[in-house]
Amino acid sequence: MVVVFVYIIGILLLLYIFYLSFKFMVFVNRNCGYNYLVRFYKIEDIPYLKANKRFYRKFRVVSHSSKGVYTIQSKWSDRELKENIIKEYKLDNNQVTV
C-alpha cells in the first residue's frame, strides 16, 4: 500500500516537473524570441548585423562566423526576419536563408 502511494506521488511529481519546464520554455520564448540561423550566399561583403541600429530592438545576434552565418534570437517570424534583412541590405531572395 505504501509502495503504491510512493509511485503515485512520484508520477505526480514528474508531471509537475514537466509542466514547470514547459511553462518556463514558453515564458523564455515569449520574452526573448526564437533562435534562427541566417546564412548569406554569393555576397562579397557580408553585412555586419550587430552594427545595424534599426534591428537593435528586433533581434539579438548570438554568434557570427566568418562564413556568413549568424545565429539570431528574434521575436519576428522567419519570414519577417528574412524580408527585413532583404529590404535593409537590398539583397535578392536567394542570397539570404533563414
N, C-alpha and C positions, 0 to 999 in steps of 0.2 A: 504494500500500500504506500509506504513512504517512497519507494523507488518510483512508482508511477507519478507521485506528486512532484518528485525532483525532475523527472522527464518533462512534465507539463511546464514547470517553472523554467526549465532550460529552453524549451521550444519558444515559450513566450518571450524570454529574454533575447533569443536570437532574432525573432520577428521584430522586436523593438529596436534592436541594433540596426537591422536592415532599414527600418523605417527612418531612423535618425540619419543614417548615411545618405539615403535618397533625398531626404528633406534638405540636408546640408548641401548636396550636389546641386539641387535646383536653386538654392539661395546663391551659391557662388556663380553659377551660370547666369542668373538674372542680373547680378551686380557687376560682374567682370566681363561677361561675354563668353563667346566660344572661341576655340583655337582653330586657326586656319593656316594653311601652308600656301604662300603666294610665291609663284615661280614666274620669272621673266624669261622670255625666249627672244632670240635674234635682236638684241638691243646692244648697241655699242657701249653706251653709258647707262648702267643700271641705276635707277632712281634711289636716292637715299631717303627712305620713308620716315626715318626718325626726325629728320630736319624739317619736315613739312608741318608748318603751323596750322594749316587748315584741317589736317587729320588728327591733331593733337588730342582732342577730346573724344574722337570717334573710335580710335583703336590704339593699342599699345604693341610696340614691337618687342617680342620676347627674345628672338635671336635673329641673326643675319649671317649668311655665309657669303663668301666671295663669288660664288657661282650663280648669284641672282636669286637666291631662295631666302624668303623671310618666313618666320613663324610669328603670327599676329594673333592677338586676342582682341576680339571686337564684338560689340552688340549688334552690328549690322549683319544681315544675312550674307551668304557668299556671293549672291548675285549683286546686292547693293555695293559690297566691297569691290568687286571686280569693275562694275560700272563707274564708280567714283575714281578708282585708280586710272582707268582708261581715259576718263574726261580730264582729270588733273594733269596727266603727263602726255596727253594726246597720242595714245597708242592705238594700235589695231587690236581687234578682238582676239586674234591668235597669238599675240605677244605676251599675254598675261593668263595665267591659270591659277584659280583659287580652289 
